[in-house]
Amino acid sequence: MKVLLVGAGAREHALAWRIARSPSVDELHAAPGNPGIAALGRCHPVRPDDGDGLLALALTLGIDLAVIGPEGPLVAGVGDDLRRNGIAVFGPSAAAARIEGSKAFAKEVLRAVGVPTAETLSVARPPCVVKADGLAAGKGVFVCRTSSELEAALRTVQGMGGGMLIEELLEGPEVSVFALSDGTHVVPVAAAQDFKRIDDGDRGPNTGGMGAYSPVPWLDDLEGLVDAVHRPVIAELARRGTPFVGCLFAGLMVTDDGPKVLEFNARFGDPETQVLMPRLEGDVLEILAHAARGDLSRTRVGADASAAVTVVLASPGYPGSSDYAGRTVEGLDAATAEGALVFQGGTAVRDGRVVTNGGRILSVTGTGASVAAARIQAYRAVELVSFEGAQFRHDIAAAVDG
């Protein structure tokens, strides 16, 4: 199978790492990819949002399956262009990807099928949550417990130029639940928990994610959550004539009144993918292909009994600025020798050296028999890699009992 992986982040590196292990893969291509992915396949200088360029590349290479990683190309309809020209695509259409691209649309779908979610408020008054309606790279959600926090959030979201939602502030642990769909059938994958704030103790501004772990020891009914959330939503999208093909990622908060949906994402998460890919059983490439071709009816996706913990190393200005280029990244081989997986995100190659080129530079992933063991390996490896000004959280999965 000839595969085209669209994207350039650590999520795509994790997907590439797992796809490259499949006996089904003949050629692995990426657009644009990154230095880590280049060690596994061939990278091409085509932007993820360049639909015409991706289509021309796919047709030239004779691609059998396109796997689209980031949300931007999905919402823009890049997958639609490829499908219309006979290429199987893992990733929803633009119409189905609205479940992530518009929080207002997601609310409408949730209400239609009666899936619990945070109530929308007509008046902005603390405590509440302010959300940008469109895509915001994980940085469009603001928890406002004071009037000053609310005023700052409203200014920021208004500056983004799109709509906004005001929601009640829910309390409880958050969990990310993943399921695959071929447009009709829905298959549970696994759950993870990520860490969105930049600083230890869940302080500071939201980011795209500073770390994650899987499994989530206190979550014992994955199938029940998928039954309650994913299946009704995917059935509703199909009923509307916009079947969802790909990975539906539900961000849930487990409140005293039960799980409620915070948001949907129309793809694998980042950094959650970095802890899911080491745990999934079977031929992941074949599973993605079955979904893309509408044939998940006899497919089961399982995760093994191991655990994984990812720690993200970010640039010193992140999340305020992601323009951090040219600093040499040291210690990649040493971290790998420690047994860790190092997935590259914001990197490039200059004069034969791997250098920084973005906000979230690396995702260092440890694995083990328990979350605690995986965490030890991850942080040992983190100490072996470095670049000027690197920042990371020291408390990823620290409070996990398991």
N, C-alpha and C positions, 0 to 999 in steps of 0.2 A: 504494500500500500504506500502510495506517495502522499505525504502529509505536508500541509502548509499551516504553520502556527503563526497567528497574527498577534503581534505585541512585542514589547521590549522589556518587561519588568521581571521582578523576581518570581511572580506568579507564573509567567510564561516559561521562565527557566525551570521551575519545578515541573510544569507540564511536559516540557521538552525532555527533562531527565527521565520522567516516567515513560513517555512515549518511546524514547530511544531504547528502553529495555524490552519493548514488545517484540516478539518474534514475527509479528505481522508487518512491521515497518520495513519498507525497502529504501525509501529516501525521506529524510526529514529536512524541511526547509522552513525558514522563519523570515518574517517581514515586520519590522527590520531586524529583530533579534537583539542580542547583546553578546559581549565576549564570552560569557558562560555558555550561552546557547550555541555559539560558534564552535565550541569544542565537541558538540553533539551532532551538529548538522550544518547546513549551509545557510548563511544569512544573506538577505537581499535588501538593498537600500530603498525600500518602499514604505511609506508611512502607513500606519494602521488605518487612517481615515481616508486614504486615497483609493476609493472604490475602483476607479478605472485602472489604476496601476496594479492593484491586487488581482483584478480579473485578468489583465493581460499576463501577469506573472503566472497565475494558476493555469491558464490555458497553455502557455508556452511550456511549462514544466509537466503538463499532463497530470495535475493534482487530482487525487481521488477523494481526499477529505481535507476540508479547511476547518481548523479549530480556532475560534476567535476568542482571545483572552479578555481584552479590556471592554468596558461598557460603552465608551465613546463610539467606536465603529459599529457596535450592535444597534445603538439608538439611532445612528445615522443611516442604517440600512445597508451596510456593506455586505452582510450575509445575503440579503435579497438579491443583489447584483450577481453574486456567485451562483446562487440556486437557480436563477433564471437561465443560467448558461450550463446547467447540468452538473454542477459540482455539489457534492454532499457537504453540508455545513453543520458543524456542532456550534449552535448559538442561535438565539431566537431572531425572528424577523423584527424589523423596526416597529411594527404594530404591537407585537407581543412584548418587545423590550421596553415599551412605555411603562410597564410595571415597575421598572427602575427609573426611567427617564422622567417620569412625572409622579411625584408623591400624591398629587391630587387624584390622578387616575387610579393609582394603587388604592387609595381610600375608597374610591367609587366601587372598585371591584370587591374589596373586602366587605363593604356594606351590602353589596348585592348578594353575597353568599353567606353572610352572617358570621364571618370570622372575627373574633374579638381583636380590637386594636385601640390605640389611644383615642380619646374623644377630641374632636376638633373644637377649639374655643373661638367664639366670635369676638372676644375682647382680649387683647394682650395684657395680662396681669400676672405678676409673679406669685407663686412658682408656676413655670410653664416651660415649654420647649418650643424654640423657633427653628423652623426648617426651611431651607431654600427648596423650592419646588423641583428644580432641575438637577442635573449632574453637578457635583461639587467636589469630586475626588475624595470623598470621606470627610470633607471639612465644612459641610453646610448644615450641621446640626449644633444648636447652642442650648445648653441647659441653663435656665435663668431662674435663680432663686432669689435674686434681689432686683430692685428697680434699675440699678446701675448696670447690672449684667444684661437686663432686658433691653435697655436703651442701646447698649453697645451692639448687641446681637441684631437688633432691628436695623441699625445703621449699616452693619456689615452685609446683611442679606439684601437690603435695598441696593447697596452698591454692586451687587452681583448682577443686577439688571433683570432678574426674572421674578416670578411670583414667590409667595411664601405661605407656609402653614403655621398656625399656632395651635399647639396641642397641650393637653394636660400632661403634667409631669408624673410619670409612672415610677414606682420604686420596686426594686428586686434585682436579682442577678440576670445578666444578659447571656444569650447563647445564640450561636449561628448554626442553623440546621440546613443541610444540603440534600437535594434530591434531583435526580435526572428525569427528564421527560422526553418522549418521542412525539409529543403533541397530544397523545391519548393516555398512554400508560405512564405511571409515575413510580420510580424506584428510589427508596431511601438510600442515602450514601453514608453519612456520618455527621457528627456534630463537633464543633470546636468553640473555643471562647477566645476572643481577641481583646486587645488592650488598646483603646483608641486615644487616650490622652498622652501627651508628650512626656510628662514627668512621672516619677515614682509616686505611688499613692493615688493614682488616677487624678493628678492635678495638671493644670495647664490646659492649653487649647487642644481641640480635637485634631487628629491626624488621619491619614489613610490607614493607620494601624502600626503599632510599635512592637507587636509580638502576638503570639497565639499558642495555644496548646490543644491537644486532642489525645484521648477522648476526654469528655467532661464527666468526671466520676459520679456526680449527683444526678445526671440525666439518664434515666433508665427506660424510657419509653419513646424511642426514636420513631418507631412505626406509628405510634399513636399521634405524635405531633405532626407527622407527614399526612396522616389521615385527616387531621383536624384543620390543617393549614394549606399544605401544598396541593393536595388532590382537589379540594373544592375550587381553589383559585385557578388551577390549570384547566379544570372542566369548564369554568366560566369563560376563560379566554378562548377555548375551543368553541364554545357556544356562540361567542361573538364573531367567529370566523377568523380568529387570530391565534391558531394553535401555537403553544410554546414548545420549542425544541431546544434543548440544552440543559443547563444547570440553573435551577431556581434556588436561590439562597435567601432564606427567611431569617431576618434578625428579630429575635423574640426577647421579650422580658417576662420572666416568670414572677408574676405578682401574687399577692395573697388571694386574688380572685381567679388565678390560673394564668396560662400563657397568653400574652397579647403581642400582636405584630407591631414592631417598631418601623420596619422598612423591608422592602424586597430588593434584591439585586439579581440581575438577569444573567449571572455568570458566576464562575468560581471566585471566591474571595481572595484578597491579598491583605494580610499574610496567611489566611487560613489554608490556602492551597499548599503552602510550604509544609504544613503539618499533616495534611490529608494524604498527599501523594505517597509519602513513605509507608502509610498504613493500609492503603487499599489493596485488596486481594484480587488476583486474576489479571487478565490482559486488559489493562485500562484502555489502550487504543481500540481494541475490538468493542469495548463497551461504548466508547464515544461514537464509534462508527455505527453501531446498532441504533443509538439514539438518533443520529443524523439521518439514518435511512428509515426511520419510523418502525423499528423492530425491537422494542424492549420488552415485549410480552413474555418472553421466556428468560429474561436476564435478571440476575440477582447481583447486587453490588454489596460487598461486605468489607469491613475493616478488620484487621487482625487484632490480637490482644496486646500489641505493643503500644507505646505512647510516643508522642513527638512534641517538642517544644521549640518554637522559633523566637529568636531575639533579633530585632531589626536595628541595624546601625545606620544612623541618619546623619546628614550634613549638619553643621553647627547652626545654620539659619532656619532649618526646617522646624515647623511647617510654614513659617512666615515667608521663606524663600527657598526655592529649589534650584537656584542657579549657583551651583557649586561644582566647578569643573577643574580638572587637571591635577588634582592631588593624588599622589601615588598611593595605591592600596597595597599594603604589605601583609604577608602571612597567610595567603590563601592556601598554599600547599600545606603549611603547618597545621592549619585548622582541619583540613581534610584528613591529614594523617592522624589527627586526634579521633577520627571516626565520625566527625560532623559532616553535614551537607551544607555547603555554602552556595546559596542561590543569589546570583547577581541581579541587581535592579538598576540603579543609576550608575552604570559604569560605561567606560569606553576604553579603547586601546590607543595609546600614544607612544610612539617610538618603542614599541614592543612591551610597554608597561601597561598594566591595568590601572586606570585612573578613575577618579570620581567624575560623575556626570549627571547630577540630579539631586533629589532630596533624600529618598530612602535608598541608600547605596547597596546594602547587603542584607540578606536574611540568613542568619546562622541557625541551623536546625540540628538539634540533638535528638537521638532516639534511645529508647530503653524499655525495660520491662514495666516501668511505671512512669508517671509524669515526673516524679521526683528524680528518678534516675536520668530521664531525658533532659531535665533542666540542668543537672550537674554537667552533663556532656556539652550542652549548648553553651553554658557560661565558661567552661574551660576553653572552648574553641573561640569564643568572643575575645578572650584575653590574648589570643594568638594573632588576631587580625587587627589592623590599625590603618587609619588615615588621619591626616591633620584635622583636628576639630571634631572627631567622631563623637556622637552622643547616642546613648542607648539607655533603656530602662534596666534597673537592677532587680526589679521585683516581678518579672514575668513568671506566672504560675507559682509564685512563692507561697501562696496561701492554699494551694491545692492539696487536698488530702487524698492521695492515691497515686 
